[in-house]
Amino acid sequence: MTISIAKPFVPSLLLISLLTGCGGGDKPAAGPGAAMPPPPEVDVVTVVPGKATLTQDLPGRLQAYRTAQVRARVEGVIEKRLFQEGSDVQAGASLFRIDARNYKAAAASAKADLAIARQNVERYRPLLEIKAVSQQEYDLAEAKAKQAETAATRATEDLENTTVPAAISGRIGRAMVSEGAFVGKGESTLLATIEQLDPIYANFTQSGSEVLRLKQAVKAGKLKRTESAKVELLLEDGSLYPHSGKIFFTDMAVDPGTGSVSLRAEFPNPRRDLLPGMFVRIRFPEASAENVIRLPQRAVQAGPQGQFVMVVGAESKAAPMPIKTGDMAGTDFIITEGLKGGEQVIVNGLQKARPGTVVKPVQMGEQKQTAPDRAASAPLAAKTADKK
């Protein structure tokens, strides 16, 4: 009797999978000669001390350059509105017409009375010379003529006031009354408001303590008083208004309630982009400083240990450097501690510049070559090499 011993059985699929797991893949392993990706490009600025004008962004509100209230000077019924609400009107343009029938009759009657009074004076004058009338009768006739002249002038003015004119040129708002409304009974009814918007005022305040600090810094020689009275305006969305303004006046006293000084700037507004009541920020020049370092805001970061910037250090590696900031110079920070000059500070590409990462610094403003540009320039370079 022959006894056969069964051989162990290994499924073929399992064997294939084991062989595959032991390195049977198609992808070759990266060897020492494999190409490494180029270091990421970052935009940098080289720190150079220089002169800067210190600025402060102060909140403010816009106000019309001039405001005129359109009011009814005589009483009566509004017959017609003669303007379009929200449009620009010229000084002297007719805005409302009040029913003038009674005023026309009154003016005609006053002119007739004036004519009769003047005729009486003319008739009495030769009679006075021959003593046919007394001096008293002649003086009374002259007095009545003057009274009639005054009444005729008033009646003419009332008739003219039935057409309500614009006192100034500007943009007129909505009408406060409609046709058929009775106005002017016992008071000069407000009919509409005109605002002159070009130029336009910006009212803002500055802290009294800040004013004192700047004066002391200037007196100590740390800062110099700026000669420029120009200011910039920032809109609510943060964009810069294209036209610069000028300081119109500075209040000479500190408000005891707020501890601030009131200021006013004037800005051109040719396209009427600025409207009264808008919230804005005024970039106000305070003083000028020498030998200071300034950096764009986006280059400055904040961490648990405070503010810092990323610089390109030895071996082109990104490294953090702690700093401290002070005043502003437009949109830039003034650096008070941490930088001395000559450092390459990363401004754009910070997400690629982690500490210890090798980067390729590119000075801000230089033209960077993109990947398609490099691909396009490669054949030209090869042809040039062949010709040589």
Kinemage of the C-alpha trace (Angstrom):
@kinemage 1
@onewidth
@group {chain A} dominant
@subgroup {mainchain}
@vectorlist {calphas} color= white
{ca met a 1} P 0.000 0.000 0.000
{ca thr a 2} L 1.492 3.245 -1.126
{ca ile a 3} L 0.856 6.320 0.987
{ca ser a 4} L 1.178 9.660 -0.824
{ca ile a 5} L 1.873 12.847 1.082
{ca ala a 6} L -0.038 15.951 -0.172
{ca lys a 7} L 2.160 18.902 -1.190
{ca pro a 8} L 1.256 22.365 0.146
{ca phe a 9} L -0.899 24.384 -2.314
{ca val a 10} L -0.332 28.109 -2.934
{ca pro a 11} L -2.988 29.841 -5.021
{ca ser a 12} L -1.565 31.482 -8.114
{ca leu a 13} L -3.333 34.770 -7.478
{ca leu a 14} L -1.763 35.047 -4.045
{ca leu a 15} L 1.652 34.332 -5.512
{ca ile a 16} L 1.204 37.054 -8.136
{ca ser a 17} L 0.165 39.555 -5.505
{ca leu a 18} L 3.174 38.730 -3.373
{ca leu a 19} L 5.488 39.172 -6.322
{ca thr a 20} L 3.866 42.498 -7.144
{ca gly a 21} L 4.230 43.697 -3.576
{ca cys a 22} L 7.918 42.841 -3.637
{ca gly a 23} L 8.636 45.437 -6.327
{ca gly a 24} L 7.082 44.235 -9.490
{ca gly a 25} L 5.510 47.671 -10.268
{ca asp a 26} L 6.077 49.664 -13.436
{ca lys a 27} L 7.308 52.907 -11.715
{ca pro a 28} L 11.056 53.006 -11.248
{ca ala a 29} L 12.380 54.155 -7.885
{ca ala a 30} L 13.752 57.694 -7.708
{ca gly a 31} L 17.492 57.504 -7.983
{ca pro a 32} L 20.158 60.002 -7.012
{ca gly a 33} L 20.163 61.547 -10.479
{ca ala a 34} L 16.408 62.352 -10.557
{ca ala a 35} L 15.548 66.034 -11.349
{ca met a 36} L 14.472 68.129 -8.338
{ca pro a 37} L 11.777 70.820 -8.708
{ca pro a 38} L 13.136 74.372 -8.820
{ca pro a 39} L 12.797 76.483 -5.660
{ca pro a 40} L 9.631 78.621 -5.553
{ca glu a 41} L 9.927 82.262 -6.562
{ca val a 42} L 9.019 84.929 -4.009
{ca asp a 43} L 8.818 88.703 -4.370
{ca val a 44} L 11.178 90.540 -2.056
{ca val a 45} L 12.144 94.097 -1.236
{ca thr a 46} L 15.614 95.041 -0.088
{ca val a 47} L 15.390 97.120 3.062
{ca val a 48} L 16.832 100.619 2.585
{ca pro a 49} L 16.417 103.386 5.192
{ca gly a 50} L 15.064 106.624 3.777
{ca lys a 51} L 12.706 109.554 4.206
{ca ala a 52} L 8.988 109.012 4.791
{ca thr a 53} L 5.902 111.117 5.429
{ca leu a 54} L 4.021 109.785 8.438
{ca thr a 55} L 0.280 109.572 7.904
{ca gln a 56} L -2.779 108.705 9.912
{ca asp a 57} L -6.120 107.396 8.624
{ca leu a 58} L -8.912 109.268 10.395
{ca pro a 59} L -12.671 108.579 10.102
{ca gly a 60} L -14.904 111.323 8.735
{ca arg a 61} L -18.187 112.250 7.054
{ca leu a 62} L -18.832 114.097 3.832
{ca gln a 63} L -20.797 117.349 3.798
{ca ala a 64} L -22.098 119.451 0.922
{ca tyr a 65} L -20.044 122.520 0.062
{ca arg a 66} L -23.181 124.686 0.210
{ca thr a 67} L -26.782 123.913 1.116
{ca ala a 68} L -29.786 126.068 0.225
{ca gln a 69} L -33.357 125.493 1.351
{ca val a 70} L -36.033 126.287 -1.211
{ca arg a 71} L -38.953 127.924 0.648
{ca ala a 72} L -42.233 129.524 -0.325
{ca arg a 73} L -42.140 133.284 0.301
{ca val a 74} L -45.830 133.848 -0.384
{ca glu a 75} L -48.842 131.759 0.494
{ca gly a 76} L -50.892 129.979 -2.092
{ca val a 77} L -51.537 126.711 -3.858
{ca ile a 78} L -48.661 124.921 -5.645
{ca glu a 79} L -49.673 124.932 -9.294
{ca lys a 80} L -46.732 123.030 -10.808
{ca arg a 81} L -43.339 121.559 -10.009
{ca leu a 82} L -40.810 122.654 -12.658
{ca phe a 83} L -37.816 120.366 -11.974
{ca gln a 84} L -36.910 116.684 -11.891
{ca glu a 85} L -36.061 115.333 -8.463
{ca gly a 86} L -32.389 114.407 -8.094
{ca ser a 87} L -31.276 116.542 -11.052
{ca asp a 88} L -28.769 119.396 -11.283
{ca val a 89} L -30.266 122.881 -11.333
{ca gln a 90} L -28.756 126.277 -12.041
{ca ala a 91} L -29.034 129.317 -9.799
{ca gly a 92} L -32.112 131.371 -10.713
{ca ala a 93} L -33.935 128.492 -12.427
{ca ser a 94} L -37.673 128.291 -11.661
{ca leu a 95} L -38.511 125.334 -9.429
{ca phe a 96} L -42.180 125.797 -8.371
{ca arg a 97} L -45.078 127.921 -9.590
{ca ile a 98} L -47.693 129.115 -7.095
{ca asp a 99} L -51.162 130.192 -8.235
{ca ala a 100} L -50.605 133.862 -9.099
{ca arg a 101} L -54.083 135.138 -10.050
{ca asn a 102} L -54.701 137.052 -6.809
{ca tyr a 103} L -51.181 138.470 -6.852
{ca lys a 104} L -51.564 139.681 -10.445
{ca ala a 105} L -54.756 141.518 -9.484
{ca ala a 106} L -53.114 143.023 -6.393
{ca ala a 107} L -50.098 144.178 -8.416
{ca ala a 108} L -52.326 145.775 -11.064
{ca ser a 109} L -54.378 147.574 -8.381
{ca ala a 110} L -51.230 148.841 -6.632
{ca lys a 111} L -49.837 150.191 -9.925
{ca ala a 112} L -53.103 152.021 -10.591
{ca asp a 113} L -53.081 153.572 -7.106
{ca leu a 114} L -49.487 154.658 -7.653
{ca ala a 115} L -50.355 156.290 -10.967
{ca ile a 116} L -53.235 158.267 -9.377
{ca ala a 117} L -51.062 159.370 -6.451
{ca arg a 118} L -48.358 160.620 -8.780
{ca gln a 119} L -50.938 162.509 -10.861
{ca asn a 120} L -52.175 164.258 -7.714
{ca val a 121} L -48.640 165.346 -6.877
{ca glu a 122} L -48.120 166.691 -10.389
{ca arg a 123} L -51.457 168.518 -10.246
{ca tyr a 124} L -50.764 170.074 -6.844
{ca arg a 125} L -47.255 171.302 -7.735
{ca pro a 126} L -48.342 174.311 -9.929
{ca leu a 127} L -51.239 175.052 -7.577
{ca leu a 128} L -48.786 175.295 -4.684
{ca glu a 129} L -46.794 177.915 -6.578
{ca ile a 130} L -49.829 180.176 -6.947
{ca lys a 131} L -50.960 179.443 -3.384
{ca ala a 132} L -54.099 177.658 -4.619
{ca val a 133} L -53.317 174.734 -2.253
{ca ser a 134} L -51.512 174.767 1.032
{ca gln a 135} L -48.098 173.266 1.698
{ca gln a 136} L -49.752 170.745 3.987
{ca glu a 137} L -52.053 169.496 1.214
{ca tyr a 138} L -49.083 169.134 -1.146
{ca asp a 139} L -47.025 167.252 1.466
{ca leu a 140} L -49.925 164.906 2.094
{ca ala a 141} L -50.216 164.170 -1.636
{ca glu a 142} L -46.470 163.364 -1.781
{ca ala a 143} L -46.758 161.080 1.255
{ca lys a 144} L -49.622 159.175 -0.350
{ca ala a 145} L -47.562 158.807 -3.530
{ca lys a 146} L -44.654 157.297 -1.551
{ca gln a 147} L -47.014 154.907 0.219
{ca ala a 148} L -48.504 153.876 -3.115
{ca glu a 149} L -45.004 153.324 -4.504
{ca thr a 150} L -44.098 151.078 -1.547
{ca ala a 151} L -47.336 149.112 -1.930
{ca ala a 152} L -46.746 148.676 -5.662
{ca thr a 153} L -43.175 147.442 -5.040
{ca arg a 154} L -44.396 144.924 -2.456
{ca ala a 155} L -47.174 143.694 -4.745
{ca thr a 156} L -44.698 143.274 -7.610
{ca glu a 157} L -42.316 141.275 -5.388
{ca asp a 158} L -45.156 139.034 -4.204
{ca leu a 159} L -46.109 138.380 -7.812
{ca glu a 160} L -42.513 137.522 -8.677
{ca asn a 161} L -42.296 135.191 -5.644
{ca thr a 162} L -45.115 133.055 -7.012
{ca thr a 163} L -42.363 131.562 -9.178
{ca val a 164} L -39.880 130.009 -6.704
{ca pro a 165} L -36.235 130.181 -7.992
{ca ala a 166} L -33.109 128.195 -7.107
{ca ala a 167} L -30.838 130.171 -4.803
{ca ile a 168} L -27.659 128.281 -5.794
{ca ser a 169} L -26.490 125.846 -8.447
{ca gly a 170} L -26.346 122.225 -7.352
{ca arg a 171} L -28.248 118.967 -7.081
{ca ile a 172} L -31.822 119.221 -5.852
{ca gly a 173} L -33.406 116.505 -3.753
{ca arg a 174} L -36.982 115.309 -3.591
{ca ala a 175} L -39.847 117.756 -3.443
{ca met a 176} L -41.324 118.177 0.036
{ca val a 177} L -44.756 119.172 -1.337
{ca ser a 178} L -46.809 118.181 -4.360
{ca glu a 179} L -49.088 120.046 -6.750
{ca gly a 180} L -52.251 121.271 -5.040
{ca ala a 181} L -50.642 121.762 -1.623
{ca phe a 182} L -51.289 125.041 0.165
{ca val a 183} L -47.995 126.585 1.299
{ca gly a 184} L -46.750 129.652 3.093
{ca lys a 185} L -49.618 130.086 5.551
{ca gly a 186} L -47.971 131.913 8.423
{ca glu a 187} L -44.497 130.523 7.585
{ca ser a 188} L -42.135 130.038 4.666
{ca thr a 189} L -42.817 126.384 3.815
{ca leu a 190} L -39.801 124.196 2.930
{ca leu a 191} L -40.281 122.997 -0.646
{ca ala a 192} L -36.943 121.288 -1.449
{ca thr a 193} L -33.201 121.386 -0.676
{ca ile a 194} L -30.311 122.106 -3.062
{ca glu a 195} L -26.770 120.919 -2.295
{ca gln a 196} L -23.621 121.995 -4.094
{ca leu a 197} L -21.472 118.850 -4.399
{ca asp a 198} L -18.436 120.081 -6.330
{ca pro a 199} L -16.255 120.628 -4.386
{ca ile a 200} L -17.313 118.726 -1.266
{ca tyr a 201} L -16.234 118.878 2.382
{ca ala a 202} L -14.896 116.024 4.514
{ca asn a 203} L -15.213 116.655 8.258
{ca phe a 204} L -12.997 114.611 10.583
{ca thr a 205} L -11.338 114.803 13.989
{ca gln a 206} L -7.904 114.099 15.415
{ca ser a 207} L -7.133 113.157 18.987
{ca gly a 208} L -5.847 116.048 21.073
{ca ser a 209} L -3.281 113.759 22.731
{ca glu a 210} L -2.004 112.732 19.284
{ca val a 211} L -1.593 116.390 18.312
{ca leu a 212} L 0.377 116.989 21.510
{ca arg a 213} L 2.599 113.924 20.901
{ca leu a 214} L 3.467 115.105 17.393
{ca lys a 215} L 4.253 118.619 18.589
{ca gln a 216} L 6.614 117.231 21.226
{ca ala a 217} L 8.316 114.953 18.677
{ca val a 218} L 8.817 117.869 16.299
{ca lys a 219} L 10.135 120.051 19.130
{ca ala a 220} L 12.591 117.310 20.156
{ca gly a 221} L 13.864 117.011 16.588
{ca lys a 222} L 12.674 113.413 16.106
{ca leu a 223} L 10.233 114.468 13.387
{ca lys a 224} L 9.885 117.388 11.016
{ca arg a 225} L 6.684 119.254 10.347
{ca thr a 226} L 5.332 118.372 6.918
{ca glu a 227} L 4.843 121.237 4.491
{ca ser a 228} L 2.166 119.446 2.466
{ca ala a 229} L -1.462 120.268 3.146
{ca lys a 230} L -2.733 117.624 0.719
{ca val a 231} L -4.813 114.752 2.032
{ca glu a 232} L -6.143 111.549 0.483
{ca leu a 233} L -9.585 110.028 0.821
{ca leu a 234} L -10.403 106.335 1.260
{ca leu a 235} L -13.911 105.186 0.329
{ca glu a 236} L -16.014 102.742 2.337
{ca asp a 237} L -14.789 99.785 0.259
{ca gly a 238} L -11.158 100.689 1.015
{ca ser a 239} L -10.374 102.046 -2.464
{ca leu a 240} L -8.447 105.300 -2.861
{ca tyr a 241} L -10.346 108.274 -4.271
{ca pro a 242} L -8.474 109.457 -7.409
{ca his a 243} L -8.474 113.182 -6.496
{ca ser a 244} L -6.430 114.534 -3.578
{ca gly a 245} L -7.829 117.235 -1.323
{ca lys a 246} L -6.494 120.028 0.855
{ca ile a 247} L -6.960 120.983 4.480
{ca phe a 248} L -9.585 123.705 4.663
{ca phe a 249} L -9.339 124.617 8.354
{ca thr a 250} L -8.197 123.266 11.718
{ca asp a 251} L -10.090 124.067 14.895
{ca met a 252} L -7.927 125.922 17.396
{ca ala a 253} L -9.577 124.323 20.440
{ca val a 254} L -9.985 120.786 21.780
{ca asp a 255} L -13.571 119.636 22.256
{ca pro a 256} L -13.919 118.987 26.021
{ca gly a 257} L -16.524 116.292 25.375
{ca thr a 258} L -14.493 114.187 22.938
{ca gly a 259} L -10.927 115.366 23.547
{ca ser a 260} L -10.402 115.840 19.815
{ca val a 261} L -9.667 118.646 17.360
{ca ser a 262} L -12.033 119.236 14.427
{ca leu a 263} L -10.611 119.431 10.916
{ca arg a 264} L -12.107 119.925 7.480
{ca ala a 265} L -10.734 119.010 4.052
{ca glu a 266} L -12.009 120.003 0.613
{ca phe a 267} L -12.064 117.544 -2.307
{ca pro a 268} L -12.973 118.046 -5.976
{ca asn a 269} L -16.038 116.040 -6.975
{ca pro a 270} L -16.515 116.529 -10.742
{ca arg a 271} L -18.402 113.256 -11.320
{ca arg a 272} L -20.517 113.531 -8.149
{ca asp a 273} L -19.142 110.209 -6.901
{ca leu a 274} L -19.004 111.599 -3.362
{ca leu a 275} L -22.330 112.266 -1.639
{ca pro a 276} L -23.099 114.077 1.639
{ca gly a 277} L -23.346 111.763 4.616
{ca met a 278} L -20.982 109.094 3.239
{ca phe a 279} L -18.538 107.553 5.719
{ca val a 280} L -14.920 107.918 4.557
{ca arg a 281} L -11.399 107.810 5.924
{ca ile a 282} L -8.993 110.694 5.417
{ca arg a 283} L -5.291 109.918 5.058
{ca phe a 284} L -3.806 112.876 6.881
{ca pro a 285} L -0.063 113.797 6.670
{ca glu a 286} L 1.304 114.409 10.164
{ca ala a 287} L 5.075 114.839 9.911
{ca ser a 288} L 8.134 113.674 7.988
{ca ala a 289} L 10.901 111.442 9.332
{ca glu a 290} L 14.453 110.786 8.147
{ca asn a 291} L 16.376 107.490 8.013
{ca val a 292} L 13.385 105.233 8.657
{ca ile a 293} L 12.508 101.804 7.273
{ca arg a 294} L 9.093 101.198 5.705
{ca leu a 295} L 7.518 97.960 4.500
{ca pro a 296} L 4.218 97.085 2.793
{ca gln a 297} L 1.559 95.916 5.232
{ca arg a 298} L 1.244 92.492 3.597
{ca ala a 299} L 4.892 91.734 4.426
{ca val a 300} L 4.255 92.018 8.185
{ca gln a 301} L 2.816 88.989 9.984
{ca ala a 302} L 1.725 88.404 13.560
{ca gly a 303} L 2.280 85.357 15.750
{ca pro a 304} L 2.123 84.354 19.428
{ca gln a 305} L 5.480 86.050 20.064
{ca gly a 306} L 4.505 89.239 18.231
{ca gln a 307} L 5.107 90.719 14.793
{ca phe a 308} L 7.651 89.282 12.356
{ca val a 309} L 8.681 89.234 8.690
{ca met a 310} L 10.104 86.467 6.535
{ca val a 311} L 13.549 87.210 5.126
{ca val a 312} L 15.767 85.381 2.650
{ca gly a 313} L 18.779 84.364 4.707
{ca ala a 314} L 21.857 82.198 4.204
{ca glu a 315} L 21.708 79.563 1.453
{ca ser a 316} L 18.557 81.315 0.124
{ca lys a 317} L 16.468 79.858 2.941
{ca ala a 318} L 13.408 81.653 4.311
{ca ala a 319} L 13.675 82.595 7.976
{ca pro a 320} L 11.425 84.583 10.344
{ca met a 321} L 12.717 87.792 11.890
{ca pro a 322} L 10.912 89.546 14.784
{ca ile a 323} L 10.145 93.244 14.311
{ca lys a 324} L 8.134 96.082 15.815
{ca thr a 325} L 6.053 98.595 13.866
{ca gly a 326} L 5.220 102.211 14.653
{ca asp a 327} L 3.483 104.866 12.586
{ca met a 328} L 2.128 104.521 9.067
{ca ala a 329} L 3.452 106.029 5.839
{ca gly a 330} L 0.504 105.747 3.484
{ca thr a 331} L -0.144 102.007 3.165
{ca asp a 332} L 3.272 101.043 4.586
{ca phe a 333} L 4.369 100.284 8.128
{ca ile a 334} L 7.269 102.170 9.689
{ca ile a 335} L 9.583 99.556 11.228
{ca thr a 336} L 10.977 100.709 14.569
{ca glu a 337} L 12.907 97.556 15.613
{ca gly a 338} L 14.279 94.393 14.010
{ca leu a 339} L 15.610 95.599 10.642
{ca lys a 340} L 18.753 97.642 10.011
{ca gly a 341} L 18.986 97.704 6.206
{ca gly a 342} L 20.085 95.334 3.469
{ca glu a 343} L 17.725 92.476 4.416
{ca gln a 344} L 15.633 90.876 1.692
{ca val a 345} L 12.081 90.808 3.054
{ca ile a 346} L 9.503 88.576 1.375
{ca val a 347} L 6.372 90.467 0.351
{ca asn a 348} L 4.533 88.096 -1.997
{ca gly a 349} L 4.612 84.288 -1.932
{ca leu a 350} L 4.655 83.947 1.854
{ca gln a 351} L 2.564 80.763 1.649
{ca lys a 352} L 5.486 79.124 -0.191
{ca ala a 353} L 8.185 80.490 2.117
{ca arg a 354} L 8.020 78.338 5.225
{ca pro a 355} L 10.978 78.560 7.639
{ca gly a 356} L 13.940 76.639 6.244
{ca thr a 357} L 12.531 76.435 2.704
{ca val a 358} L 14.906 77.296 -0.126
{ca val a 359} L 13.377 80.068 -2.254
{ca lys a 360} L 14.334 82.123 -5.277
{ca pro a 361} L 14.093 85.846 -4.426
{ca val a 362} L 12.861 88.206 -7.147
{ca gln a 363} L 12.995 91.940 -6.534
{ca met a 364} L 9.580 93.625 -6.572
{ca gly a 365} L 8.976 95.223 -9.958
{ca glu a 366} L 11.209 92.870 -11.941
{ca gln a 367} L 9.568 90.894 -14.749
{ca lys a 368} L 9.262 87.225 -13.803
{ca gln a 369} L 9.467 84.544 -16.511
{ca thr a 370} L 6.552 82.122 -16.428
{ca ala a 371} L 6.680 78.439 -17.411
{ca pro a 372} L 5.183 79.026 -20.908
{ca asp a 373} L 7.732 81.802 -21.472
{ca arg a 374} L 10.570 79.445 -20.533
{ca ala a 375} L 9.197 76.745 -22.859
{ca ala a 376} L 8.944 79.233 -25.724
{ca ser a 377} L 12.442 80.570 -25.168
{ca ala a 378} L 14.094 77.114 -25.006
{ca pro a 379} L 14.060 76.450 -28.810
{ca leu a 380} L 15.491 79.916 -29.449
{ca ala a 381} L 18.282 79.255 -27.019
{ca ala a 382} L 19.039 75.920 -28.697
{ca lys a 383} L 19.170 77.536 -32.154
{ca thr a 384} L 21.497 80.243 -30.879
{ca ala a 385} L 23.795 77.602 -29.413
{ca asp a 386} L 23.853 75.687 -32.734
{ca lys a 387} L 24.808 78.815 -34.683
{ca lys a 388} L 27.673 79.405 -32.311
